[in-house]
Amino acid sequence: MELRNLGRSGLQVSVVGLGCNNFGGRTSIEDSRGVIHAALDHGITLFDTADIYGNRGGSEEALGRWLGTRRKDIVLASKFGMAMDDEGHKIGGSRRYMMQAVEDSLRRLKTDWIDLYQFHRPDPATPIEETLRALDDLVRQGKVRYIGCSNMPAWQLVDAQWQAQMHNLTGFVSAQDEYSLLHRAPEKDLLPALKDKGLGLLPYYPLASGLLSGKYRRDGALPEGARLQKDARSRDRYMTAENWTRVEKLEQFARERGHHLLELAFSWLAAQAPVASVIAGATRPEQIAANVAAAQWKLGKDELAQIDSLSA
């Protein structure tokens, strides 16, 4: 498994990461054991979760239960900031809440530290300086090793990095945002900002909720149990006539070169700077092997240019 530095930091992550959002939800805590162990066996070192995943805590509990002594061998990433209660108390980036949130995550994960602690989404009610100062304290205390952000617009990310520099605080080393062959909006503002500030990108939804997996057809029935079969909102967003046309062209491009659409989706992302690791979820152990193999296609400059013309 190829390892890459996360931005300009010294933290190295596997080029394919495991998204743990299914644990405690679509995948029970018991069934998650096989997926976690398969990821470890295939050399995946980045395990990405969040306190909210798995019906508020289930994903972190699954990792805490099944990682065991292998905890020290991986980069354990979690997130905070989204609502962990219905009353509106456990949410956001305030110091008051963060100090509680990190302790709750550490307890569920059964660990003394989180390698990458990520601000899940911006909090308009809290100044970013307050959030950064609290994160800096967690780093100094040894409870967090590195910090990252997620779903933060480019202008706000640049401001956060400026605030960290001005106040001598720990800055973000990564951003986690949606990016795929069917969602290339980050190329306009976010990617240039990440490159300029030296942050690594951890793209989520690399398969556009499964539309780039190769298991869907424009006029075919949706596979039973698939994400798009259950999620009407995602179906409306991704399964457009324009996207189907792009998918069919991309699938033909891959097939003509002896590859699968899944391989194209992963390998194209892995070829984009500043992508450090492609985060992909899995509900079954056999999906792990497919995801790892999918990132092995080394695309040339001419191929990347052709892909741009098909997907931009």
TAGIRA-V177472 format. One record per residue. SS is DSSP state (a for helix, b for strand, c for the rest). NEAR is the number of other C-alpha atoms within 10 Angstrom. D_FIRST is the distance of its C-alpha to the first C-alpha in whole Angstrom. Layout:
BEGIN
{{SS;NEAR;D_FIRST} {SS;NEAR;D_FIRST}}
END
This chain:
BEGIN
{{c;15;0} {c;13;4} {b;17;6} {b;16;10} {b;16;13} {c;23;15} {c;23;18} {c;13;20} {c;14;19} {c;11;18} {c;16;15} {b;18;12} {b;23;10} {b;24;6} {c;27;7} {b;29;8} {b;27;11} {b;25;13} {b;20;17} {c;30;19} {c;24;22} {c;20;23} {b;30;23} {c;23;27} {c;16;28} {c;15;27} {b;21;25} {c;16;27} {c;20;26} {c;12;27} {c;16;25} {a;26;22} {a;20;21} {a;15;19} {a;22;17} {a;24;16} {a;16;16} {a;18;14} {a;25;11} {a;19;11} {a;12;11} {c;13;8} {c;18;6} {c;25;7} {c;24;9} {b;27;11} {b;25;14} {b;24;17} {c;26;21} {c;25;24} {c;28;27} {c;22;29} {a;22;26} {a;23;28} {a;14;31} {a;17;31} {a;20;29} {a;26;28} {a;30;24} {a;29;24} {a;22;26} {a;24;24} {a;24;21} {a;18;24} {a;16;25} {a;18;22} {c;18;19} {a;11;22} {a;7;21} {a;10;17} {a;16;18} {a;10;17} {a;13;14} {c;18;13} {b;21;14} {b;21;17} {b;23;18} {b;28;22} {b;25;25} {b;26;29} {c;22;31} {c;21;32} {c;15;35} {c;19;35} {c;11;38} {c;8;41} {c;8;43} {c;10;42} {c;11;41} {c;19;38} {c;18;36} {c;25;35} {c;28;35} {c;21;38} {a;17;38} {a;13;40} {a;16;37} {a;21;34} {a;15;35} {a;11;36} {a;21;32} {a;22;30} {a;14;32} {a;15;32} {a;24;28} {a;20;28} {a;14;30} {a;19;28} {a;26;25} {c;17;26} {c;15;25} {c;12;27} {c;21;24} {b;24;22} {b;19;19} {b;24;20} {b;28;23} {b;27;24} {b;28;27} {c;24;27} {c;18;30} {c;21;33} {c;17;36} {c;9;39} {c;9;41} {c;13;40} {c;13;39} {a;21;36} {a;16;37} {a;13;38} {a;20;34} {a;25;33} {a;20;35} {a;21;34} {a;30;31} {a;21;31} {a;16;33} {a;22;31} {a;20;28} {a;12;31} {a;11;32} {c;14;28} {c;19;28} {b;22;25} {b;19;23} {b;24;22} {b;25;24} {b;23;23} {b;24;25} {b;21;25} {c;14;27} {c;19;29} {c;15;31} {a;17;31} {a;11;34} {a;12;33} {a;23;30} {a;17;32} {a;13;35} {a;21;33} {a;19;31} {a;15;34} {a;18;36} {a;19;33} {a;12;34} {a;9;38} {c;11;38} {c;11;35} {c;19;33} {c;21;29} {c;22;28} {b;26;25} {b;24;22} {b;28;20} {b;27;22} {b;22;21} {b;19;23} {b;18;23} {c;22;22} {b;22;21} {c;23;23} {c;21;26} {b;17;26} {c;13;26} {a;13;29} {a;16;26} {a;11;27} {c;10;30} {c;12;30} {a;20;27} {a;22;25} {a;15;27} {a;18;28} {a;22;24} {a;16;24} {a;10;27} {a;19;27} {c;17;23} {c;25;22} {b;26;18} {b;29;18} {b;26;17} {b;22;18} {b;20;19} {c;19;21} {c;26;18} {c;23;20} {a;21;24} {a;18;24} {a;17;23} {c;23;25} {c;28;23} {c;19;21} {c;16;24} {c;13;26} {c;18;29} {c;13;31} {c;15;34} {c;6;37} {c;8;35} {c;9;35} {c;15;33} {c;13;30} {c;9;32} {c;9;30} {c;13;28} {a;16;28} {a;21;30} {a;13;32} {a;13;33} {c;11;33} {a;10;36} {a;9;35} {a;15;31} {a;15;33} {a;10;36} {a;11;33} {a;18;31} {c;16;33} {c;12;35} {a;10;36} {a;10;35} {a;19;31} {a;18;32} {a;14;33} {a;20;30} {a;24;28} {a;17;30} {a;15;29} {a;21;26} {a;21;25} {a;15;28} {a;19;26} {a;18;22} {a;13;25} {a;9;26} {c;8;23} {c;8;22} {c;15;19} {c;19;20} {a;23;21} {a;24;18} {a;22;15} {a;27;18} {a;25;18} {a;29;14} {a;20;13} {a;22;17} {a;22;16} {a;22;13} {c;17;15} {c;12;18} {c;14;18} {c;20;18} {b;26;15} {c;27;13} {c;28;11} {b;31;13} {b;24;14} {b;23;15} {b;23;17} {c;22;18} {c;19;21} {c;16;20} {a;17;17} {a;13;17} {a;16;16} {a;26;13} {a;14;12} {a;13;13} {a;22;12} {a;23;8} {a;17;10} {a;20;12} {c;23;10} {c;16;9} {c;15;13} {c;12;14} {c;15;17} {c;10;20} {a;10;23} {a;9;25} {a;13;23} {a;14;22} {a;11;26} {a;13;27} {a;20;25} {a;12;27} {a;10;30} {a;16;29} {a;17;28} {c;11;29}}
END
